Amino acid sequence: MPQPRESGSGPGDRAPLPSARPAGLAPGLVDRYGRRATDMRLSLTDKCNLRCTYCMPAEGLEWLAKQAVMTAEEIVRIVRVGVDHLGVRELRLTGGEPLVRADLIDIISALRKAHPELPISMTTNGVGLDKKAAALKSAGLSRINVSLDSLHEETFAQLTRRPFLDRVLAGVDAAWAAGLGPVKLNAVLMRGINDEESPSLLAWALERGYELRFIEQMPLDADHGWTRRNMITAAEIRELLSVDYVLGPDPRARDGAPAERFEVRRRDTGSGDATGPVLGTVGIIASVTEPFCSDCRRTRITAEGKIMSCLFSREEFDLLGHLRAGATDQQLAERWQDAMWLKPKAHGMEHVGLDAPDFVQPDRSMSAIGG
């Protein structure tokens, strides 16, 4: 896999990064555009037991060597630096697939012990969740997001290249029963495959009290087959849902969240107006066509301890190497701050034309970055 370049020096060198932060800034993970990162996304592994077409190639990827991946102790320390030194207020554990880590329960237990009040969520594909949901809750996990692109076995298998729909649905039910709510479902719509299923998928989620979020396909597939022309846009998603539902603004503030939420009411077949009570909410994450970069509050740590200031960045900054070389918590915090100071103003895709001839995808796929 091509490796993203790093600005600055090698893993053991604690030299400052280029364009280092000026002196006198307020503490925390601030950047040049006044944003402050308080939402930490930390990848536990690059491995996954699905092969979703919008993320991984059919034969998978070359996995990171075991010694390159953060240990449980290193994860706990990096989170401690983020929370205690840098103002991180929310943690999301991602992958790859977090459930494939044998020490997942131990990691969550240690994080909860260190940070009793920290919201800790996890994004998973749900395979095997039915067997671990109760233990995850007991260990201290706050809530969960499950990827679910289709309720039809054939479509699910086409998208994930695995016949595991029943296992995912069992995992969603188990998460709800364990109290890992609100349970949120993430769905990526692919043109001509599952886009027409969007209203029925929403109906299914509303009936069960789950919050569904549709996500625009992002240029983070390992096959680099993404095109701006072929992706289902947020505007198209709203149009697909409007056949059966009326979407109204959610009165809650978005507050830096990636999803724009809408209250959902059923559409009267006669008048076309909204009818009846609010059935629930639906979210749309429009990273490509309606980007929310100006209010981005996320900082990302990959499974091998690299800092990514933006999901679409082609630059990464080593943190784990510095930790293993003996850096103090304060030195790690300063390294992290320097990296986030260089966060780009925006990912730039909002200016990309339909054919996107000049857009260069990141070298890594979503599974290797951590969503």
Buried (B, 14 or more C-beta within 10 A) or exposed (E): EEEBEBEBEEBEEBEEBEEBBEEEEEEBBBBBEEBBBBBBBBBBBBBBBBBBBBBBBEEBBEBBEEEEBBBBEBBBBBBBBBBEBBBBBBBBBBBBBBBBBEEBBEBBBBBBEBBEEBEBBBBBBBBBBBEBBBBBBBBBBBBBBBBBBBBBEEBBBBBBBBEBBEBBBBBBBBBBEBBBBEBBBBBBBBBEBBBEBBBEBBBBBBEEEBBBBBBBBBBBBBEBEBBBEEBBBBEBBBEBBEEBBBBEEBEEEEEBBBBBBBBBBBBEEEEEEBEEEEBBBBBBBBBBBBBBBEEBBBBBBBBBBBBBBBBBBBBBBBBBBBBBBEBEBEBBBBBBBBBBBBBBEBBBBEEBEEEBEEBEBBBBBBBBBBB
